Amino acid sequence: MHKHLNRTQPTSSSQTWRKTSPPPRPKPQQDAQQEPPAAAPPRPAVRGHSGPAFEFYAPAASHIELPTLDLLAPASTETEPVSEEKLAETGALIEQRLQEFKVPVTVVGASAGPVITRFEVEPALGVRGSQIVGLMKDLSRGLGLTSIRVVETIPGKTCMGLELPNAKRQTIRLSEILEANVYQKSTSNLTLAMGKDITGHPVVTDLAKAPHMLVAGTTGSGKSVAINAMIVSLLYKATPEDVRMIMIDPKMLELSVYEGIPHLLAPVVTDMKLAANALNWCVGEMEKRYRLMSAVGVRNLQGFNQKIRDAAAKEKKIGNPFSLTPDAPEPLSPLPLIVVVIDELADLMMVAGKKIEELIARLAQKARAAGIHLILATQRPSVDVITGLIKANIPTRVAFQVSSKIDSRTILDQMGAESLLGQGDMLFLPPGTGYPQRVHGAFVADEEVHRIVEHLKQFGEPEYIEGILDGPATDGGGTQDLFGETPDAEADPLYDEAVAFVVRTRRASISAVQRQLRIGYNRAARLVEQMETAGLVSAMGINGSREVLARARRSKPLSGLNKRRCENKRNSRTQRRHPPLSHRSHHDGDTHLKSTGDPISIRFGFASSSPLCGSRRNTYAESLF
């Protein structure tokens, strides 16, 4: 059962204050000194039913002030708009260069933006669009540009689009997007600031409608900056009562700056095995919320929270249907939205592979109604990372600059991302549309993020939930084990047989166990690792081999010949009557032992006083017979 940590907030005299550093600002301090209304009882914990007991997460009321725009750098005032003369000159040059290749077109319009300029061209009668697409490299060389992106279909128009980079691109600050009306008037707590389109208009999206987002691009394309801009836009819009986050950062650098903000459900995860546990917890939380919403009679988390608020406005309480005390159930409270941010999906797929793909697919398929949303980012857009199962369940995608057309097809199912300019230039595929929108991402500096984080830390420590990183959920419907088929190797019915095989053969080889027991590689590896934990085998050496530490046990009684030999040796030791061993003589390649010892020992090349009377000598003798 999850236990909640206390957070600095107005409490009764029986509760404990937690002091944090730096101290709270004056306004929250004044609020804390006020006595709570007598009619508002303290919020009790919301618990689960007595079968598999579990607790629904409901955050305590917070007194956090949202960050202000003065914490962000202002927009740059130095802008150089493209002149009308320059647009007309470039349009005439495009017509001339294409006419040289006998592809007549007419430039019918142009729209200049902060980074690129789009020219709308009308092909002449009989000119196919594929002819213009095939001449883009020649046209780029003729115009002296690095790349030109072709938009074969512009929605609502009969012309094609040619997107040319400006001679000097402008820097788009995040403050420009957050102070725009489209962001300020948005009522969703999951409003993400994306950037500006090619005409300079701010672009925002609602993650609740997405409902998940996939971000991909090469190193240095602006992917991590865009992730930071999305997180900051969430922090500007929602309090911890409304939105909580789980951040997974294998790079240990990008998201660690957010450590300690009140919106976190768990510390920033840098261990990929712990990250797999966090995803498994999300699956369990999703199943718990579905049970609760089904019992209350609502279809999604928004309807659940609205029903709770409406009942509270009428001074009525909705009891927990899974209470441990059905006669006096605890009142339900609104549940927060949960956003899971993964900065590098490739590392997670390398550690857990198929199981992580299944967990992400389950969350992508069902977590929308439960209020759980994913933001996945990767710099390796290959099919083994962005699998078909993940793509099918995440329709909203963002493609930054990639190295090839194949990578662009992997992300967007179409070409175009290979012609982007980098440094925040992206193709944004909104939900429900098949046409990507070119957006220039907003830039947020590290100093701005640090100021926002320090502002949020003033209002108390985060309410971490125990059990998110510990292991798989016990009753949440998640997978039993992320790396195998059963949660405990010693509970595996083949564990004892595997131990007996390793001790008998003196080989701690995963492939040998796999062949002997006819099981999968992951299950065999888990069995061998559990033997290492139990001290039966050593850790893996440099060459990958393991040493069997457990002593061999005799698996069957000695044969008559071996038993008689051991008895002779034991008697000779007891009575001290065995003669000394004489020298060896070699004759015709044969070895003769001149001794009055045991003839059987002489026959097999052992002196009767040899200490070898264990399993190795018996095995050798039995093999000769």
C-alpha positions in Angstrom: 0.0 0.0 0.0 1.3 3.4 -1.0 2.3 5.8 1.9 2.2 9.5 1.3 4.8 11.8 2.6 3.8 15.0 4.4 4.1 18.2 2.5 4.3 21.7 3.9 0.7 22.9 4.1 -1.9 24.2 6.6 -2.5 21.3 9.1 -4.0 20.9 12.5 -2.1 20.8 15.7 -1.8 17.1 15.7 0.1 17.1 12.3 3.8 17.7 11.9 5.3 20.6 9.9 8.1 19.9 7.5 10.6 22.7 7.1 12.3 23.1 3.8 15.1 25.2 2.5 14.8 27.9 1.2 11.9 29.2 3.4 8.5 29.9 1.9 7.6 33.2 0.4 5.6 35.6 2.5 2.3 34.9 0.9 2.2 31.2 1.4 3.5 31.8 5.0 0.5 34.0 5.7 -1.8 31.5 4.4 -0.3 28.8 6.6 -0.9 30.9 9.7 -4.6 31.1 9.1 -6.8 28.5 10.8 -8.7 26.2 8.4 -12.4 26.5 8.3 -14.2 24.5 10.9 -16.6 23.0 8.3 -13.8 21.5 6.2 -12.6 18.3 7.9 -9.1 17.0 7.1 -9.0 14.9 4.0 -8.7 11.2 4.9 -6.7 8.7 3.0 -8.5 6.9 0.2 -8.0 3.2 0.5 -8.8 0.1 -1.5 -10.9 -2.9 -0.7 -10.0 -5.7 1.6 -9.2 -8.3 -1.1 -6.0 -7.1 -2.7 -5.8 -3.9 -0.6 -4.7 -0.8 -2.6 -4.8 2.9 -2.2 -6.0 5.4 -4.8 -3.7 8.3 -5.1 -5.4 11.6 -4.2 -3.0 14.6 -3.5 -3.5 16.9 -0.6 -4.6 20.5 -1.3 -1.6 22.7 -2.3 -1.0 26.4 -1.9 1.5 26.7 -4.7 1.7 29.9 -6.8 2.2 29.2 -10.5 5.4 30.7 -11.9 5.3 34.1 -13.5 6.5 35.1 -16.9 9.2 37.3 -15.5 11.2 34.1 -14.7 11.6 33.6 -18.4 13.8 35.6 -20.8 11.9 38.1 -22.8 11.5 37.8 -26.6 14.2 39.3 -28.8 13.3 42.7 -30.2 15.8 42.4 -33.1 13.9 41.1 -36.1 14.7 41.4 -39.7 11.6 40.7 -41.8 12.0 39.6 -45.4 11.3 42.4 -47.8 8.7 42.2 -50.6 11.5 42.9 -53.1 13.5 39.9 -51.8 10.4 37.7 -52.0 9.7 38.7 -55.6 13.3 38.2 -56.7 13.5 34.7 -55.2 10.2 33.8 -56.7 11.4 34.8 -60.2 14.6 32.9 -59.7 12.6 29.7 -58.8 10.6 30.0 -62.0 13.8 30.5 -64.0 15.7 27.6 -62.6 12.8 25.2 -63.1 12.2 26.4 -66.6 15.8 25.5 -67.4 14.9 21.9 -66.7 11.7 22.3 -68.9 9.4 22.2 -65.9 7.3 25.4 -66.1 5.7 26.7 -62.9 4.2 29.9 -61.7 4.9 31.3 -58.2 1.5 32.5 -57.0 2.3 33.5 -53.4 4.9 33.6 -50.6 4.7 33.8 -46.8 7.7 34.7 -44.8 8.2 33.4 -41.2 10.9 33.6 -38.5 13.0 30.7 -39.9 11.7 29.8 -43.4 9.8 31.2 -46.3 7.2 29.2 -48.2 6.6 29.8 -51.9 3.4 28.5 -53.4 4.0 27.3 -57.0 1.4 26.3 -59.5 2.6 23.7 -62.0 1.8 24.3 -65.7 -0.6 22.1 -67.5 0.9 18.6 -68.0 3.6 19.0 -65.3 3.5 16.3 -62.6 4.4 17.0 -59.0 6.9 14.2 -59.0 9.0 16.1 -61.6 9.3 19.1 -59.2 10.2 16.8 -56.3 12.9 15.1 -58.4 14.6 18.5 -59.1 14.9 19.7 -55.6 18.6 19.0 -55.2 19.3 20.8 -58.5 17.1 23.7 -57.5 18.9 23.9 -54.1 22.2 24.1 -55.9 20.9 26.7 -58.3 19.6 28.9 -55.5 22.7 28.4 -53.3 20.8 26.8 -50.4 21.5 23.8 -48.2 18.1 22.1 -48.6 14.6 22.8 -49.8 11.5 21.0 -48.5 8.7 20.3 -50.9 5.1 20.2 -49.7 3.3 18.2 -52.4 -0.2 19.0 -51.0 -1.2 22.1 -49.1 -4.6 21.5 -47.5 -7.3 23.7 -49.1 -5.2 24.8 -52.1 -4.3 23.5 -55.5 -0.7 24.5 -55.5 2.5 23.0 -54.2 4.8 24.5 -51.6 8.6 25.1 -51.6 10.0 25.9 -48.2 13.3 27.8 -48.3 15.4 28.8 -45.2 15.9 32.4 -44.5 19.3 34.0 -44.7 19.1 34.8 -40.9 16.8 32.9 -38.6 15.2 34.3 -35.5 15.3 32.8 -32.0 11.9 32.0 -30.7 11.7 32.3 -26.9 9.3 30.2 -24.8 7.9 33.4 -23.2 6.5 34.4 -26.6 4.4 31.3 -26.7 3.3 31.4 -23.0 2.1 35.0 -23.2 0.1 34.4 -26.4 -3.6 34.3 -26.3 -3.8 30.8 -27.6 -2.0 29.5 -24.6 -3.5 31.9 -22.0 -7.1 31.1 -23.1 -6.5 27.4 -23.1 -8.5 25.7 -20.3 -6.7 22.4 -20.4 -4.1 21.6 -17.7 -2.1 19.7 -20.3 -1.5 22.5 -22.7 2.0 22.1 -24.4 3.8 25.0 -26.0 5.3 23.8 -29.3 6.6 26.9 -31.0 5.7 29.0 -34.0 4.5 27.9 -37.5 6.0 29.1 -40.8 4.0 32.3 -40.7 5.0 33.2 -37.1 1.8 32.2 -35.3 2.2 30.4 -31.9 1.4 26.7 -31.9 0.1 24.9 -28.8 -1.4 21.4 -28.4 -3.5 19.7 -25.8 -1.8 16.5 -24.5 -5.2 15.3 -23.2 -6.4 15.1 -26.8 -3.2 13.7 -28.2 -3.3 11.6 -25.9 0.4 10.5 -26.1 3.3 12.0 -28.0 6.3 10.5 -29.7 9.4 12.7 -30.3 12.3 11.6 -32.4 15.4 13.2 -34.0 19.1 13.0 -34.2 21.6 14.4 -31.7 21.6 18.1 -31.7 18.3 18.6 -33.5 16.7 20.3 -30.5 14.8 17.3 -29.1 15.8 17.8 -25.4 15.1 21.6 -25.6 11.6 20.8 -26.9 11.0 18.4 -24.0 12.1 21.0 -21.5 9.7 23.6 -23.2 6.8 21.1 -22.9 7.6 20.4 -19.2 7.9 24.1 -18.4 4.6 24.9 -20.2 2.9 22.2 -18.0 4.4 23.7 -14.8 3.0 27.2 -15.9 -0.5 25.7 -16.3 -1.1 23.2 -13.6 -0.6 22.7 -9.8 0.4 19.4 -8.2 -3.3 18.9 -7.4 -4.0 18.7 -11.1 -0.9 17.2 -12.8 1.8 14.9 -11.4 4.8 13.6 -13.4 7.2 10.7 -13.6 10.4 11.5 -15.3 12.8 8.9 -16.8 16.2 10.3 -17.8 18.9 7.7 -18.8 21.2 10.5 -19.7 21.2 11.7 -16.1 21.6 15.3 -17.2 18.5 16.6 -19.1 15.7 16.0 -16.6 17.7 15.9 -13.3 17.3 19.6 -13.0 13.6 19.0 -12.1 14.5 16.9 -9.0 12.5 18.0 -6.0 9.6 19.9 -7.6 6.2 19.2 -6.0 4.8 17.8 -9.3 6.9 14.6 -9.1 5.4 11.3 -8.0 8.9 9.8 -7.7 12.5 11.0 -7.9 13.9 11.4 -11.4 14.6 7.9 -12.6 18.0 7.2 -14.1 18.2 3.4 -13.7 16.5 1.7 -16.5 15.4 -1.3 -14.5 13.7 1.1 -12.0 12.2 2.8 -15.1 10.6 -0.4 -16.1 9.1 -0.7 -12.6 7.7 2.8 -12.9 5.9 1.9 -16.1 4.6 -1.2 -14.5 3.3 0.9 -11.6 1.5 3.1 -14.1 -0.2 0.1 -15.6 -1.4 -0.9 -12.1 -2.6 2.6 -11.3 -4.5 2.6 -14.6 -6.3 -0.6 -13.7 -7.1 0.8 -10.3 -8.6 4.0 -11.7 -10.7 2.0 -14.1 -12.2 0.0 -11.3 -13.0 3.1 -9.4 -14.5 4.9 -12.4 -16.6 1.9 -13.2 -17.9 1.7 -9.6 -18.7 5.4 -9.6 -20.4 5.3 -13.0 -18.3 7.7 -15.1 -16.5 7.2 -18.4 -13.2 9.1 -17.9 -11.2 10.9 -15.3 -12.6 14.3 -16.2 -16.1 13.0 -15.5 -15.0 11.5 -12.3 -13.4 14.7 -11.0 -16.4 16.7 -12.1 -18.7 14.4 -10.2 -16.6 14.7 -7.1 -16.6 18.5 -7.3 -20.3 18.7 -7.9 -21.0 16.5 -4.9 -18.7 18.7 -2.8 -20.5 21.9 -4.0 -23.8 20.4 -2.7 -22.1 19.4 0.6 -22.5 15.8 -0.2 -19.7 13.2 -0.2 -19.3 10.2 -2.5 -18.0 7.3 -0.5 -15.2 5.1 -1.6 -16.8 1.9 -3.0 -13.6 -0.1 -2.1 -13.4 1.1 1.5 -12.1 -1.2 4.2 -15.0 0.1 6.3 -18.1 -0.2 4.1 -20.3 1.1 6.9 -18.4 4.4 7.0 -16.6 4.7 3.7 -14.0 7.5 3.2 -15.1 10.3 0.9 -13.5 10.3 -2.5 -11.3 13.2 -3.8 -10.4 14.3 -7.3 -7.5 12.4 -8.9 -4.7 14.2 -10.7 -3.5 13.6 -14.3 -0.2 11.8 -14.6 2.3 12.6 -17.3 5.2 10.1 -17.9 8.2 11.7 -19.7 10.9 9.4 -21.1 13.9 11.3 -22.6 15.5 8.3 -24.2 13.3 5.3 -25.2 16.2 3.4 -26.9 18.0 2.7 -23.6 14.8 1.4 -22.0 14.1 -0.9 -25.0 17.6 -2.3 -24.8 17.2 -3.2 -21.1 13.7 -4.6 -21.1 12.8 -4.9 -24.8 9.6 -6.8 -25.4 8.1 -6.2 -22.0 8.6 -2.5 -22.2 7.0 -2.5 -25.6 4.0 -4.3 -24.1 3.7 -1.9 -21.1 3.9 1.2 -23.4 1.3 -0.4 -25.7 -1.1 -1.1 -22.8 -0.7 2.5 -21.5 -1.1 4.0 -25.0 -4.3 1.9 -25.6 -6.1 2.4 -22.4 -4.5 5.1 -20.2 -6.2 8.0 -21.9 -9.5 7.6 -20.0 -7.6 7.0 -16.7 -5.7 10.3 -17.1 -2.2 8.9 -17.8 -0.3 10.3 -20.7 3.1 9.5 -22.3 5.8 11.7 -23.8 8.4 9.5 -25.4 11.6 10.8 -26.9 14.4 9.0 -28.7 17.4 9.9 -30.8 17.5 6.6 -32.7 14.4 6.4 -34.8 14.8 2.8 -35.9 12.2 0.1 -36.2 13.6 -1.8 -33.2 13.0 1.2 -30.9 9.9 2.8 -32.5 8.1 -0.5 -33.2 4.9 -0.9 -35.1 3.0 -1.6 -31.9 4.1 1.7 -30.4 3.4 3.7 -33.5 0.0 2.3 -33.9 -1.1 3.5 -30.5 0.7 7.0 -30.5 -0.8 9.0 -33.3 0.7 12.4 -32.3 4.4 12.5 -33.4 7.1 15.1 -33.6 10.0 14.6 -36.0 13.1 16.7 -35.7 16.0 16.5 -38.2 16.9 13.0 -39.2 19.7 11.6 -41.4 17.7 9.7 -44.0 14.3 9.3 -45.6 13.9 5.9 -44.0 14.1 7.4 -40.5 11.5 10.0 -41.5 9.2 7.3 -42.7 9.8 5.4 -39.4 8.5 8.4 -37.4 5.9 10.1 -39.7 5.2 7.4 -42.2 6.3 9.9 -44.9 9.4 11.8 -46.0 10.3 15.3 -45.1 12.2 15.2 -41.8 15.5 14.7 -43.6 15.2 18.2 -45.1 14.8 20.0 -41.8 17.3 22.6 -40.6 17.9 21.4 -37.1 18.1 23.5 -33.9 14.4 23.1 -33.1 13.0 22.8 -36.6 10.3 20.1 -36.5 7.5 18.5 -38.3 4.5 18.2 -35.9 1.8 15.6 -36.8 -1.3 16.6 -34.8 -3.8 14.0 -33.8 -6.5 13.1 -36.4 -4.6 14.6 -39.3 -2.3 13.1 -41.9 -0.5 16.3 -42.8 2.5 17.3 -40.7 2.8 20.9 -39.7 6.2 22.6 -39.8 6.9 24.3 -36.5 10.0 26.0 -35.1 10.4 25.0 -31.5 10.6 27.4 -28.6 13.9 27.8 -26.9 14.3 27.8 -23.1 17.7 28.2 -21.5 19.0 26.2 -18.5 19.0 29.4 -16.4 15.3 29.9 -17.0 14.6 26.3 -16.0 16.6 26.6 -12.8 14.7 29.8 -11.8 11.4 28.1 -12.3 12.5 25.0 -10.3 13.7 27.1 -7.4 10.4 29.0 -7.4 8.4 25.7 -7.1 10.7 24.3 -4.5 9.8 27.1 -2.1 6.4 25.6 -1.5 7.5 22.3 0.0 8.8 18.9 -0.8 7.2 16.6 -3.3 4.8 13.9 -2.2 6.6 10.8 -3.4 4.7 7.6 -3.5 6.4 4.5 -2.1 6.4 1.5 -4.4 6.7 3.2 -7.8 10.3 2.2 -8.2 10.4 -0.9 -5.9 9.0 -3.5 -8.2 5.9 -4.7 -10.1 2.5 -3.9 -8.8 0.8 -6.7 -6.8 -2.7 -6.3 -8.0 -2.7 -3.6 -10.6 -2.9 -5.9 -13.6 0.6 -5.2 -14.7 2.9 -7.9 -15.9 4.1 -10.4 -13.4 7.8 -9.9 -14.2 9.4 -7.4 -16.6 12.3 -9.7 -17.5 10.8 -13.2 -17.4 7.8 -15.3 -16.9 7.5 -15.5 -13.1 8.2 -12.9 -10.5 10.7 -15.0 -8.4 13.2 -17.4 -9.9 13.2 -19.6 -6.8 9.5 -20.0 -7.2 10.1 -21.4 -10.7 9.3 -25.1 -10.7 12.5 -25.7 -12.7 14.8 -24.0 -10.3 15.7 -27.1 -8.3 16.3 -29.1 -11.5 18.5 -26.3 -12.9 20.6 -26.2 -9.7 21.0 -30.0 -9.8 22.1 -29.8 -13.4 24.7 -27.1 -12.7 26.1 -28.8 -9.6 26.3 -32.1 -11.4 28.0 -30.8 -14.6 30.0 -28.1 -12.9 29.0 -25.7 -15.7 27.1 -22.5 -15.0 26.2 -21.8 -18.6 23.0 -20.1 -19.5 22.9 -21.9 -22.9 23.5 -25.3 -21.3 20.6 -24.7 -18.8 18.5 -23.5 -21.7 19.2 -26.7 -23.7 18.9 -29.1 -20.8 15.5 -27.7 -19.5 14.2 -26.7 -23.0 13.3 -23.2 -21.9 13.8 -19.6 -23.2 17.0 -17.7 -22.8 15.5 -15.1 -20.5 14.2 -17.7 -18.1 17.5 -19.6 -18.1 19.4 -16.4 -17.5 17.1 -15.5 -14.6 17.7 -19.0 -13.0 21.5 -18.6 -13.3 21.4 -15.1 -11.8 19.3 -16.4 -8.9 21.9 -19.1 -8.3 24.5 -16.3 -8.2 22.4 -14.5 -5.6 22.1 -17.7 -3.5 25.9 -18.2 -3.6 25.8 -21.3 -5.7 27.8 -19.9 -8.6 30.2 -17.0 -8.9 29.7 -13.7 -10.7 30.4 -13.6 -14.4 34.1 -13.2 -15.2 35.8 -11.2 -17.9 35.4 -14.0 -20.4 31.7 -14.5 -19.5 32.3 -17.7 -17.6 31.1 -18.6 -14.1 32.6 -20.9 -11.4 30.4 -23.4 -9.6 30.9 -22.7 -5.9 28.6 -25.4 -4.5 30.3 -28.7 -3.7 29.4 -31.7 -5.8 27.2 -34.3 -4.2 27.3 -38.0 -5.1 24.2 -38.6 -7.2 24.3 -42.4 -7.2 25.9 -45.3 -5.1 29.3 -46.5 -6.0 29.7 -49.6 -8.2 31.1 -52.8 -6.6 34.5 -52.3 -8.1 34.8 -48.6 -6.9 33.4 -49.4 -3.5 35.9 -52.2 -2.9 38.8 -49.9 -4.0 37.7 -47.1 -1.6 37.4 -49.7 1.3 40.9 -51.0 0.6 42.2 -47.4 0.7 40.4 -46.7 4.0 41.7 -49.9 5.6 45.2 -49.3 4.5 45.1 -45.8 6.0 43.7 -47.0 9.2 46.1 -49.9 9.8 49.2 -48.1 8.4 50.2 -51.1 6.3 50.5 -49.7 2.8 54.0 -50.0 1.4 56.0 -47.1 0.0 55.6 -46.3 -3.7 58.6 -47.4 -5.8 59.9 -45.7 -8.9 58.2 -45.8 -12.2 59.7 -47.6 -15.2 58.8 -47.0 -18.8 58.9 -49.9 -21.2 57.5 -49.9 -24.8 55.4 -46.8 -24.1 53.5 -48.5 -21.2 53.6 -47.3 -17.6 54.1 -49.8 -14.9 53.8 -49.0 -11.2 56.1 -51.2 -9.1 54.1 -51.4 -6.0 52.3 -53.9 -3.8 49.3 -51.7 -3.7 45.8 -52.3 -5.1 46.0 -53.9 -8.6 43.0 -52.0 -9.7 44.6 -48.8 -8.8 47.7 -49.8 -10.7 45.7 -50.7 -13.7 44.1 -47.2 -13.9 47.3 -45.4 -13.2 46.6 -44.4 -9.5 48.7 -45.3 -6.5 46.8 -47.0 -3.7 47.8 -44.1 -1.4 46.5 -41.5 -3.7 44.0 -39.1 -2.1 41.7 -39.2 -5.1 38.8 -41.3 -3.9 36.1 -38.7 -4.7 33.7 -38.2 -7.5 36.4 -37.3 -10.1 38.2 -40.6 -9.7 35.0 -42.6 -9.7 33.7 -40.8 -12.8 37.0 -41.5 -14.6 37.0 -45.2 -13.6 33.4 -45.7 -14.6 34.0 -44.1 -18.0 36.8 -46.5 -18.7 34.6 -49.5 -17.9 
